[in-house]
């Protein structure tokens, strides 16, 4: 019912945006509107001991839309996504192929964004289905790596009273997850296409100087349809996450320090008391950026998995590209990592190494090596290629399995 209700709510936004586009008289939009065309083909191959068969997937994401010019501070955007399965054998979480590894890119078409935005000198308001990416997307993001992006239905307010201070507030009525656009008979509480609720995001950032900025936040998530696992009670991913992040850059160095606590929200079925911390240091040497860090999501006692979770994060950016820990294990996770990003032959090369351990007890989960190279395709403006590899070596077969993933991607953006 949530999906159908949101589509009805989006209709007035679509109609109004079309009216703005059609207005050619006095007061018409200033500046030109922009069409949106984004084509992304991806080949994904998985070899994993977690299922009888691996996976091989050919998918194409087609994104079409239009962004209007501005009219008295108002603008509108409409964006439609279609994910097509071109071939291969894999479990897309909707086709019932549970003997194959998961490639979480179900096929289908839907509204990715449909919004109105009003901007003024010291802030803006956005209403409708929209993209929300906060800070490094560790807690709130769009999961843009997956073919079906995660977007949010609600309202977002940004207020910038000075050049150094930014205040943000968002109300979210529904989360449209990467598993959409539809549920189908194989959906579970752990992979719903959408989740209704009454969530509130509070965010304050003060940039004192290039070497010091502080961000305070509280994310009050009410995810009434989602659960930490297929058998856990609905709402077990709801909760309050309150934290402080400090970051900056000085000469060749940059750093991040972050701490957060997670507790239960009113309708959360479990008592929660999780901790999170991040320590990261970077150093730039010529065309190479080195980074090393430790990220810890704490475990917890009690029946069920009550560890610190990040249900709305862009998870592929964290804890390795093999995506072995999309859900934090009950004993928590301690990820110690190092890597480098380098400009090479007109493209970008990345290499990362992760050592994963339980936050409680310190037992080893395993290690992972990640490599990627991205480069624009010569002779075609807007076309880029990506080759990517992840190799996870498990030390805990009861929890994870040895996994290798390879991706080849071509993306054209007009």
N, C-alpha and C positions, 0 to 999 in steps of 0.2 A: 504493500500500500504506500510505503514511503516514496518509491520511485514514481508511481503515477501521480501522487500529490505534488511532487516537486516539478514534474513536467507541466502540470497545470499552472503552478506558480511562475514558471519560466515564460509562459505564453505572453503575458503583458509586456515583459521585457523585450521579447522578440518583436512584438507588434510596434512598440514605441521606437525601437531602434530602426525598423524599416521606415517609420514615419519620418524620423530625423533624416534618413538617407534620401527620402523622396522630396524633402523640402528644398525648393530651389529659389524661393522668394526672398524678401528682405529678412535678415536674421538667420540666413542659412549657415551651416557649419563653416567656421573659418578653417582654412587649410584643407588639404586633400585627405580623403579617407584612404585606407590601405587595405587591399585584399590580402588574405592569408592563405598561403599554400605551402604545405609541409608534407613531404613524402618520405617515409622512413622504412626501408626494407632491412630485415634482419634475419640472419641465419644463426641459430643457436644449437649447439651440440653438447650433450651432457653424457658423461660416463660416470655412473655412481653405483656403489654397492648397496644403496638403500632400497632399490627396487629391482625386480627381475630383469627389466630392460631399462636402458638409458633413455635418451630423447634426442630427436632431431626435428627442428622446427624451422619452417620458412614462413615469415609473417610480413605483412605490409600494413603500416599505419598511414592512413590518408587523413590529413587535417585541412579543412576548408573553412574560411570565415571571412569576416569583414570588421575592420576597426574604423569607426567614423572619425571625421574631423571634430574639432571642439566648437561648441555653440554656447556662448554665455557661461563657460565653465563646464558644460555638460558634454559627455561623449558616451558612446555605446560600443559594445563588442559582442559579436556572435561567432561561435566556433563549433563546428561539428567534427567529430572524430569517427572514423571507421577503421576497425581492425579486421583484416582478412587473413584467413589461414590459406596459404598457398601450397602447402605440402608438408610431409613429414609425419612422424608418429610421436606423440607426446601427450602428457596429461595437462590440459589447460585449466584444470579445476572444474570444468563444466561438462567435459565429454565422457567422463566415466572411465578413462583409461588409467586406472590406478596402478597397473603393473608397469607403467612407464614413469620416468622422472617428470617432475613438474616444470613446465614453462608457463608462468602465470600470465598468459596473454590470450584470454578468451576472445573469440571473434564476435563482432557485433558493432552497431553504430549507435551513437547517442550524442546529446549536447554536452560538449566539454566545458564551454563557458557561454554564459548569456548574462550580460551585466550592463548596468548603468554606472557611470562614474562622474562625480562632481569634484572639480579641483579649484582651490583658491590659493592665495599667496602662502598661507601657513598650514596647508593640509589638504586632505581629500577624503571623500566618502565613496565607497564602492558597494553597490547593492546587487545581489543576484548570485548566480553560480560563477565562481571565480577561483583563480589560482592564489594560494597563500603559502609563501615560503618565508619563514622567520629564521634569522641568523644563519647558521650553517645547515638548517633543516634537520637537526638531530631530533627535534621533538615535533615540529610542525613543518610539513613539506608536501610536495606534489608527486614524489616518486616518479620523476620524469624519465627514469631509465626504462620502466615498463612501457609497453606500447599504449596501454590505456592509462592516462594520467589520473592522479587523484586530485579531485577538486572539491570545493566546499560551497554549500548553499547558505547564504546569510548576508551579513553586513560587516564591512571592515572600515574602521576609522583610523586615519593617521593624522596626527597633529604635530607640527614642527614650529613651536613658538620662537625658537632661536636656531641658528645654524648648528648648534651642538647638541640640542635636546630633541628627541623624538618620542612621542607617546603614541601607543597603538592599542586599539581595542577591537576585538572581533566577536560577533555572535554567530554561532554555527547551528543551524537547524538540521542539517544533514551532511554527512560525509559520503562522497561518491568514490568508492575505492577502486584500486587497480583491477579488482576481480569483476567489474561490471562489463557491460551495462545491465546484464540480467543475472538472476540467481539460478534458476533451473533446478532439476531434481538432485544434483550432486553438490549443491552449496551446503555449507555448514556454518555454525556460529563463528568459526574462525576465518571464513573467507566470504562474507556477505558482499553483495554488489554495492550496498549502501547501508548506512546506519543513521536513523533519526535520533534526536535528542535535543538537549539544551546546553550547549557548550559555550564557554566564555574564555577568551584569550586576552590576557593583560600583559603588556610589553612596554618597557621603558628603557631607552638607551641614551646615555650621556657620553659624548666624545670630548673628553677634556683636552686631549692632545693626540698627535699621531701615535705616541707611545703608550697611551692609556685611554681606554674606553670601557665603560661599565654598563652591563645590561642586566636588569632585574625583570623577572617574568613570573607569572602564574598562569598555568593552563588548567582550567577546570573542565574536564572532559566528561560528558555524559553520552556514552556510546551504548545505548540501550539494547541494540541488536547484536553486538559483537562480544566474543569471548576469547580468552587466552588460548583455548584449545577447543576442538570440536565437541568435547564432552564436558567442558566447564560451563558453569552457569552464565546465561546471558547477562551482560553488564559487567563482567569481571575485568574488562579493559578500561572501565571508567575509573576516574580518580583525579586527584589534584597533584600537579607537579609544580613546585615552587623552587626557583633557583636564581643564582647570580653567576654571571659570566664576565670575566675581565680579559681583555685582549689588547694587543698593540704591536707596533713595529718600530724598531730603532736601528738605523743604519742597515746592516745586513741581516739582523735578527728579527724574528717575530715570535710571539708566544700567545697561548691561550690557557687560562685557568678557569675552571667551571665546577660548581657544586650545586646539586639539586636534591630535594627530598620529595618523596611521593607518599601520599596517604589517601585514604578512601574518601569518596564523595558520597553524598547522601544515600543514593540508591545502589552503591557498589555492594555486591553480596558478600565481599570478604573484607576483613581488616587488613590494611596495607601499611607498611612502614619501610619503604625502600630508600636506598641512597645511591647517588650517582656522583662520580667525579671524573674530571678530565684534566690532564696536564700535557701540554704539547709545546714543543720548541722547534722553530724552523731557522734555517740559515741558508742564505743565497750566496752562491759562488759562481760568478759569471752567468751562464745560461741555465744553471742547475739550481733548483730549490730542494734542499734536504729538509725532511721533517722526521721527528721521533716523538712518541708519546705513549701515554697510558690512559685507557678509558675503562672505567669500572662501573658496571651495572650490578647492584647488590642483590644477593639472594635473600630468602626469608624463610622462616619456619611456618608450619601450619599445613593442613591438608590442601591439596591443589598447588598450583604454581603461583606463588605470590611475590615473585621476584620483581624488580624494577623493570617496567615495560615502557616502550615508546611506540604506541600503536599508530600514530599519525606521522611518524618520521619518514624521510626519504632513506629507507634502510640500506639500499644498495651502496650508498656512499660510506657505510661504516661496517666495521668488523668483517672486511673481506668481500670481494666480489662474488664469491661462490654462494653467498647468502645462506650460510649454514645456521645463522643465529638470528633469523627474523623475529623469533620469539626468544626472549631471554630464558635460559634454563633455570630451574628452581633454585639451584645453588649459585646463581648469578654468573657473571662472566668478567674476567680480567683480561683485557686485550692490550698487549704490549706490541707496538708496531714501529717500523721505521721504513722510510721510502724516499724516493726522489722523483721530481718532475723536471724534464729537460727539453729544451728546444733542440731538435735534431733534424737536419735536412729539410727544413721548411715545415716540419710537423712537430708533434708533441709526443714524447716518450715518457711512460710512467712505469715505475717498478716499486712494489710494496711487499713487505714481509710481516706476517702477524704470528704471534705466539699467544694462543688462547688457553686460559686456565680458569678453573672454578674460583669464584670470589670467596666462597666458603670452603675451606679445606685445601685449596690450592692444587687439586688434581688437574693434570693436563687434559685438555680437550683435543688439542692438535695444533698444527701449524698450517700456514697458507702462503703461497707465493702468487702474486698478481702482476701481470704485465699487459701493457697496452701501447698502441701507436695510432695516432690520429693524424690525418693529412688531408688537405683540400685536394680534390681531383682536378688536375690541370686542364684548362680549356673550357670548364663548365662553371660559370659563376653560381655560387650557392650550393654546390655539390661537394660533400665531404665523405671520406671513408674512415672506418675504424676497424682495427683488428685487436682482439682482446682475449686474454687467457687467464684462467684461475685454476690453481691446483691446491686442493685441501687434503692434507694428510692427517687422518684421524688417529688419536691415541685413546679414544673411548668408544669402541664399537657399539656399546649399548645405547649411546646417545647420538652419534654421528657416524657416517661412513666415508671412506675415501671417495673424493669427488673431483672430477676434472670437467671444466666448462670452457668452450671456445665460442667466440662470437665473431661474425663478420657483418659489418653494417655499412649501408650506403644511405645518406640522407640528403635530400634536396630541399632547401628553404628559399622560397621566392622573396 
